[in-house]
Amino acid sequence: VKVVVGLPVCFNYFKHRQTRQLIHAHAQSISKSRISSIIRSKALCWAIVHDDFVAVASEDIYIYKISDGSLIRVIKVTYNSIHSMVALGDSLLICFYASTNCFRIFDWRLGELTATIICNVCGVDPLHKNMLVYNNRYMISNGQKLGLWDLKTCRVSVLTKLRHVTCLEYGFEDDSFLCGMSNGSLRVASLQGFFYGCTTESHAGAVSCITLISKNKFASAGRDSFVYVWDSQLNLCRKIKTHYNLVTCLSPISGDYFCTASGDSKICVWDSISGEFVCAIHEYSAKS
């Protein structure tokens, strides 16, 4: 099995340029680009690859150039519908609904299937983005256990004590990572398979996604449609009412800004300090 190892860059790590004016300019250009046609067709997930390219998963995988919105490549997928996708160098690691204990790796530049990872962590929740590439390890949780694949040695291990995890994020200097939980809290976990540290406040429902906004700031979202902003000690800094239903995607943009996506047909930019709405990257009709 050949696996290309590199720095993880995914929808949860979308960094644009520096100011509010540039965010507005980017929002305007994105809304006019051909990416909008894929979003209207109910895109399932995104992965930002090599800064200027985005992979958008619908029934197939569409590779776009962000700067001008041009379609670069379409990767035909003949398997089940795509659930989650993360980028790793020139590779896209993809989890499918109802897959038979396997995850597939595609080369997004060539548009080819390069490898299949066999595992025993299946039954993923379609409402939660529970995949992560961290310290050369590929991780996925199905709520009952967490699977770990070492991308250097191709070793597979399963952490059975890390239960009720709905989403994952990195951001610590050691081998620990952040877990969103089914009870709405956030917990810190180690690669040795133990929890330590927990937030004192929780979402009203399971956590659907977490992202690292800056070095000392996290954001989490869930079924309650709120985004919670936390400091590095997991103290709650702010609650932001964002959408009217489940927040499915959460991404840093620049400085203290982040964007959210939801089933209410909006992708919005927010200020994590003031909690104010900044602009809409794209808004479309659910019937279009």
N, C-alpha and C positions, 0 to 999 in steps of 0.2 A: 504494500500500500504506500503510495507516494503522497505525502501531505506537505504542502508548501507552508512554511512557518514564517510568520511576520507579525507586525504589530496589529492588534485588533482595531478595526475602524468600522463602526456600524451605525445604525440610525441613532443609537444612544450616544454617539460621539460626533455629531455633526457640528463642526465649528466654522462659522462664517467670519466675516471681517468685523471691524471694530466699533462702529457707532450706530446709534439709532437710525440715522439717515441711511446708512448702508443696509440696515435690516429692512427698512421700508423699500429701498430700491430692489433688494433681493426678492422681497415679497411680490413686488410688481412684476419682476421678470419671470418668477416661477409661475405666477398665475397665467401668464401669456404663453408659457412654454408647452411643448407637447406632453410633458409629464401630466398635465391636467387631464388629458384624455384617458390615461391609465387610472388616475385617482377616481374619475367618474365611473370607471368600470369596477369599482369596489376593490381597490388594491388591498392586499392582505398584509403586506409588510414591506419595509424598505431596508436597504443597507447601503451606506455611503462607502464607496471604495476609492482609494487614492485621491481623496479631496474633491476632484472635479467630476466624478462619475457616480451615478446612483443606480442601484439595481432595484427595480420595482417588481414585486411578485404579484401576479394576478393568476390567471390560469397557466400562463407561461412566465418567463423571467425577461424583463425588458431592461436593457442597459442604456442609460441616457447620459449625455454630457450636460452637466448642470449649468455651465456658463451660457450656452445658447439653446438648451432644451432639445438638441438634436438626438434622434434615436440612433444608437451605435450598433446594437445587436439585439436579436431576439433569440433566447434559448428555449427551445421547445421542451416541454416537460410532459412525459407520458405516464407519470405516476399519479398518485392521489393528490388532492389539493395541498398547497403549501401552507404550513402552519407558522413556522418561524425561520428566520434566515439571519446569519451573521457573516461578516466579511473577515477574511484572514489572508493578507497579502493579495495574491491574484486569485484566491479561491473563495467560493461561497459555500458555506456549510448549511445544509437545508434539512429541516425536519418536515415531514409530511403527515397529514392526518391519516390515521388508521394504517400507518406503515407497519410492516412486519418486523419490528425490532431493528430497524436500520435507518441510518442517516446518510445522505449522499453529498459528495463534494464535487462542485463544478468549477472549472476554470472559466471565469467570466470573460476573459479576453478572447479565448479560443471558442468558448461556447460548448465545451465538451465535458462529459462526466469523467472524472479522474479517479474517484475512489468511492467505496461504500463502507461505512463503519457499522459493524454488527454490534448490537448492544442488547441489554435486557431491561432498559428503562423506557417503557412505552406507556400509552394511555395519557398523553399530555393533555392539559386543559386548554381548549382552543381560545379562551379569553385571556390567557396570560402569556407574556413573552418570557419564557423561562429558560433561555439559552444564553451562554456566556463563554467567551474565550478569554482566559486569564492565565498569565504566567505559563504560556505554552501548554495550557490544558483546556480542553473543550468540556463544558459542563452543561448538564440539563437535569431538571428536576420534574418529576411527575406528581409531586405532593407526598409520596410515600417513601421515596428514596432519591438520591442524587447520584447520577452517573458521572464519572471522571475519565477522560481519555487523555493520556499524555501524548502530545503531538510529536515529541521527539522519539520516544521509545515505542509508541503505539500500544502501551499498556493500558488495560481497562480495569477500573476499580469502581465499586459501588459503596456509597456511604449511606447505610440504612438508618442511622440515627438522626439524619437531617430531614425530618418529616414536616409536612404542612407548608413547604416552601412553594410559593407561587411565582416568584421572579427573583432575578439575581443581578448584582452589580458589583464591580470592583472599585477601588479607590483608596486602599490602605497600603502602606509600605511593606508590611509583612505578608504572609501567606493567608491572610484573612479576607473575607468578602462579605458583602451585605446581602441579606435575604429579606424579601417581602413575604409576609406570612398570611395564611388563610384567615387569621383572626384580626387582620388589619394592622398589626404591629410590624416593626422592623427589628431584625436581630443580626448580630455579627456572628459569623461562623468561621471555623478554621478548616483547612484542608485535611486535618486529622479527623474530621467528622464530628466536631463538638460545637455547640452554641455557647456564646458568652456575650453578654451585653444585650440590652433590649430597650426599646423606646417606652417611655411612660405613658404616651398618648398614642391612640390608634385610629386608623380609618374606620368608618362604619361599614365594614365589609372587607373582603380580601383585597390585598394590594395587587394591582395589575402590572405596574412597571415602576422601576427606579432608575434614576440617572444621576451622574456626578456633574453638577453644574460648574463647580470650580474646585480648587484644591481642598477647600474647607467647607464645602456646601453640597448637600444632596437634596434631591427632590423625589417625592414618591406620589403615586396616584392610584386610584382604585375605583371600586364600584360606586362610591358615594359622590363621584364627579369632582371632588376637591383634589387640589395638589397641595401637599404639605412640604414645606421647605425646612430642612434640618441643618444644624451645624455639624462639625466633625465629631462632636461628642454625642450626637443624636438627640440634642435638645431641639424642641420644636420652635422655629423662628416665626413662621407665618403659615396661615391657611388661606388658600386662594380658590375661590369658586370659579371653575373654568367652563365646563360644558354642562349639558343637562342629562348626560348619561355616562356610561363607563368610559374612562380615558384609556385608550388602547396603546398610545405611543407618547413618549416623553423624551425630549431631546434638548441639550444645551445648544445655544447658537453662538453667543458672544458675550463675554463679561458676565453680567448678571441676568441675561435674557435666556429664556428657554421657550420651546414651542410644544404644543400638545395637539394630538389628533384624537378624534372620537367618531362614534357612529352618528353624530348629529350633523355630519357633512361639513365640518369646519376644521381647519388647521390654523391654530392661533399662536401668536407670539405674546409673551408675558414678561413683565419686570418682576424678578424674584424678590427685590427689596421692597418696592412699594406695593406689589401685588396687582398693579394696574395692567389692563389690556393694552397692548401696543398696536398690533395690526393683525390682519388675517393674511396668511400666506396664500390660502386658496379657500374659496367657498363655492359650493356647487349644489345643484338640486339633487336630492336623493332619487328622483325619477329620471334624471338625465342619463 
